[in-house]
Amino acid sequence: MSHGRLPPLRLVGLVLLVLLAFAANSVLCRKALTLTAIDPASFSLIRIASGALMLGGLAWARNGSSALGAGRWPAALALLLYVVCFSFAYVSLAAGSGALLLFGAVQATMILRGLLNGERLRIVQWLGLVLALAGLTVLVAPGVSAPDPLGAVLMLAAGVAWGAYSLLGRSSMEPPLAATAGNFLRASPMALLPLAVVLLMGRGGMDVAGFAYAAASGALASGLGYALWYGVLPSLQAATAASVQLSVPVITALGGALILSETVSLRLTLASLAVLGGIALVVRAKRA
């Protein structure tokens, strides 16, 4: 894919495809862990390994570069923590709630890092941040429709890990596609550790459908999705790129309702409006 600016219609189509791919990760994981025999550790390993194969192949096809030696171990560890916490969280979380918690934690991590580095927020950005945090608080507060506490903590941890991975990626001097392929490749053998723990506990499981969902999550929703994202980024302004990602939790919640018959509760709706609206205020004010 070209590094130049893409024609508007093609850009819109590719961005929509990327957003669907990102949302599909949550739906595929939730479906696999509730409707098949696969365990979350096996799902994590297959997702990472299939992502490494897809990204490595794309990096080779595009630049003739190998993923071997690319990436960094700290980034690979952050990637592993994200994927493993993500998978174990979806044992008990609905797709929409999980995606909102993940997205909120990622953005909070990025904003906090900016503050620690001396970045100053405007009043409207502080209001947006407070609104987003209030939305997350409403979502996880005890109640009939509150998400499982352990699942919520695991998904928040996944978001922090993904935020850390993104921050590490900003400082990388390697091409994004090659670096991501290398990080997936480095994380693959490390993913054997949580699987070994699960197997020792006698809680492992696998079937054809579970393997297929995990492989699709890794190769298509993750690998191909990230490759497309890196392809469209040069044609998007930074604030626009951040803004369009606000739709991912919404798409995920709709996917969970349509594909998994999950209920979109009033609590989730209000929390989503607060979290996504608050983050939108931060992003748009930063652009201004």
Buried (B, 14 or more C-beta within 10 A) or exposed (E): BEEEEBEEEEBEEBBEBBBBBBBBBBBBBBBBBBEBBBBBBBBBBBBBBBBBBBBBBBBBEBEEBBBEEBBBEEBBBBBBBBBBBBBBBBBBBBBBBBBBBBBBBBBBBBBBBBEEEEEEBEEBBEBBBEBBBBBBEBBBEEEEEBBBEEBBBBBBBBBBBBBBBBBBBEEBEBBBBBBBBBBBBBBBEBBEEBBEEBBEEEEBBBEEBBBBBBBBBBBBBBBBBBBBBBBBBEBBEEBBBBBBBBBBBBBBBBBBBEBBEBEBBEBBEEBBBBBBBBBBBBBBBBEE
